Amino acid sequence: MLEYSIIGTMNMNIFGVPLTGSDICGFMGNTNEDLCEKWTIVGAFYPFSRNHNALGATPQEPYVWSTTV
């Protein structure tokens, strides 16, 4: 879904809708730390982005992942 969000955001900008983006780390289902980190990096360049997921899914905010660097 990360790949499709980049393409979708670019297409919407071409169509004249400037304020578009995606739900960082996905919306449905659970994600993992690696994917969420990559999605957050890409999301920094979207005109609009938010970390948002479905009710009952595992929390995916950056502060819930490991603190090792």
KATA-V824138 format. One line per field, one symbol per residue. ss: DSSP state (~ for helix, > for strand, _ for the rest). phi: phi as a letter, one per 30 degrees, with the letter a starting at -180 (. if undefined). psi: psi as a letter, one per 20 degrees, with the letter a starting at -180 (. if undefined). A space follows every 50 residues. Layout:
BEGIN
ss=???
phi=???
psi=???
END
This chain:
BEGIN
ss=_~~~~~~~~~~~~~______>>>>________~~~~~~~~~~~____>>> >__________~~~_____
phi=.edddddddddddddjcdcbabddiicdicbbddddddddddddcddbaa cbbddiddebdeddddcdc
psi=hgghhgggggghhhijnhmrbropjrgpaqarggghgghhgghijqhpqq oprqpiqpqjqhiirqjq.
END
